[in-house]
Amino acid sequence: MTTSNTSSPRTYIVTGAGSGIGAATAALLRDRGETVIGVDLRGADVEADLSTSEGRATAAAKAVELAKGNVDAVIACAGISAPIPLTVKVNYFGVTEFLEHLAPTLAKSASPRAAVVSSMASLQPNSPELVDALLLGDEAAAVTIGAALAEKGPAEGYLNYPSSKRALSRWVRRESITPRWAGAGIPLNAVAPGTVVSAMTEKLLATEEGRKMVDSNVPMPLNGHSESVVIARLLAWLTSEENTHTTGQTIYTDGGADASLRGDNIWD
């Protein structure tokens, strides 16, 4: 999925740029000659805490300042998978609110694009109550629900993660056709990785027992576990000038996990 850069360099803002998929995406884009402004909790061009409303607003403002007001694409990769309500603050509001802050600047680009990282977990069991609170934009209620789940133990607490990703994919689908995004000519999409070899998964994948557990939940018959750069390549295309009409999609870059688990008929 490589493309040659025949036009002038584009300016990208990438969250989660300090590690994992975000770092791979930032590196890939820079290798292609693009300008990248990385955002992360530490070790990035913009250091900010995306778990807070203030942090999101500050990060967006600083990134736009570094971009000198010219932003062509935003790729939101920042996320965590801990069984605590912090997960919904980062994974959902740290993406949606951050993008909303940047939408007016993004709309000024000749070819604006936005993409986020959802997850294969968006298809896993979740908390409908928590998903609804997230989609309503009620962060206080979402945190309260997430905390109540966490208090029941790690198994229930884990629901913070798939709930955040389910809500994020639904937000992308809902928002992609609105005046803010489609009306401004901005394709808005999500990618949903399967199991990616990263710091987040290394402990699980280090043992045979862990690998069996992971693979039973996320079977990947095509080429097995992926590297972060696999996801980065798709994010790069979705936010390139070549993508003019793909929008509102969650693309499962998962080695066949979605097809394995949901089968051939997902329309009924």
Buried (B, 14 or more C-beta within 10 A) or exposed (E): EEEEEEEEBBBBBBBBBBBBBBBBBBBBBBEBEBBBBBBBBEEBBBBBBBBBBEBBBBBBBBBBEBBEEEBBBBBBBBBBBBBBBBBBBBBBBBBBBBBBBBBEBBBEBEBBBBBBBBBBBBBBEBBEBBBBBBBEBEBEBBBBBBBBBBEEEEEBBBBBBBBBBBBBBBBBBEBBEEEBBBEBBBBBBBBBBBBBBBEBBEEEBEEEEBBEEBBEBBBBEEEEBBEBBBBBBBBBBBBBBEBEEBBBBBBBBBBBBBBBBEEEEEEE
